[in-house]
Amino acid sequence: MTQDQPPKAKLTSAEQRQRREDRLITIRLRMAIGRYLDDRGITTPAAIGEAIGMPAKEAQALMTRHRWHEGDVPALQAIAARLGLPT
């Protein structure tokens, strides 16, 4: 950490719990969306982006990243709803 950056605030136990829950939700949604797309032969980044209504690069990042990002759950829920999958 450099001198310019303030120390990061610790998450409360409730925030940690919510992040864990969000992480599980994102994993489940990514698996369901990925399975749906794969079953239909949609495997290229361009085709995936078109199917879920996002630019290919953004769609690829959303579907493959391993770190938690704020806003992933609503984005994946919107994609699942667009594809007709249960959220």
Phi, psi and omega per residue, in radians:
M1 nan 2.386 3.123
T2 -1.563 2.984 -3.132
Q3 -1.227 -0.376 -3.113
D4 -1.281 -0.436 -3.036
Q5 -1.693 2.297 3.060
P6 -1.292 2.725 3.118
P7 -1.127 2.562 -3.139
K8 -1.272 2.448 3.107
A9 -1.302 2.477 3.095
K10 -1.283 2.515 3.089
L11 -1.391 2.522 3.055
T12 -1.272 2.902 3.129
S13 -1.101 -0.611 3.098
A14 -1.150 -0.699 3.097
E15 -1.163 -0.701 3.101
Q16 -1.104 -0.754 3.114
R17 -1.081 -0.756 3.135
Q18 -1.115 -0.705 3.105
R19 -1.113 -0.716 3.103
R20 -1.096 -0.759 3.114
E21 -1.096 -0.780 3.113
D22 -1.065 -0.700 3.140
R23 -1.095 -0.755 3.099
L24 -1.112 -0.717 3.113
I25 -1.086 -0.776 -3.124
T26 -1.128 -0.672 3.114
I27 -1.091 -0.823 -3.127
R28 -1.104 -0.764 3.136
L29 -1.142 -0.756 3.116
R30 -1.057 -0.710 3.134
M31 -1.157 -0.771 -3.136
A32 -1.127 -0.777 3.133
I33 -1.143 -0.793 3.132
G34 -1.058 -0.742 3.113
R35 -1.104 -0.787 3.125
Y36 -1.012 -0.853 -3.118
L37 -1.146 -0.748 -3.121
D38 -1.114 -0.704 3.123
D39 -1.071 -0.445 -3.139
R40 -1.725 0.111 3.101
G41 1.318 0.333 3.133
I42 -1.632 1.752 -3.011
T43 -2.231 -0.353 -3.125
T44 -1.425 2.623 3.119
P45 -0.961 -0.690 3.142
A46 -1.135 -0.756 3.135
A47 -1.180 -0.680 3.106
I48 -1.108 -0.800 3.113
G49 -1.033 -0.743 3.132
E50 -1.143 -0.739 -3.106
A51 -1.146 -0.599 -3.093
I52 -1.786 0.024 3.028
G53 1.351 0.645 3.128
M54 -2.399 2.771 2.982
P55 -1.045 2.556 -3.043
A56 -0.952 -0.757 -3.097
K57 -1.123 -0.763 3.120
E58 -1.149 -0.742 3.141
A59 -1.081 -0.778 3.132
Q60 -1.071 -0.765 3.139
A61 -1.114 -0.784 -3.120
L62 -1.115 -0.671 -3.070
M63 -1.418 -0.323 -3.032
T64 -2.055 -0.208 -3.065
R65 -1.208 2.626 -3.083
H66 -1.836 -0.237 -3.135
R67 -1.616 2.607 3.109
W68 -1.277 2.333 3.034
H69 -2.255 2.369 3.095
E70 -1.082 2.335 3.133
G71 1.712 -0.123 3.128
D72 -1.148 -0.751 -3.080
V73 -1.058 -0.908 3.131
P74 -1.085 -0.644 3.141
A75 -1.132 -0.788 3.135
L76 -1.203 -0.624 3.082
Q77 -1.128 -0.683 3.108
A78 -1.136 -0.706 3.113
I79 -1.127 -0.792 3.128
A80 -1.047 -0.739 3.122
A81 -1.133 -0.713 3.125
R82 -1.075 -0.622 3.141
L83 -1.504 -0.091 3.132
G84 1.435 0.381 3.125
L85 -1.612 2.617 3.073
P86 -1.214 2.487 3.136
T87 -1.831 nan nan
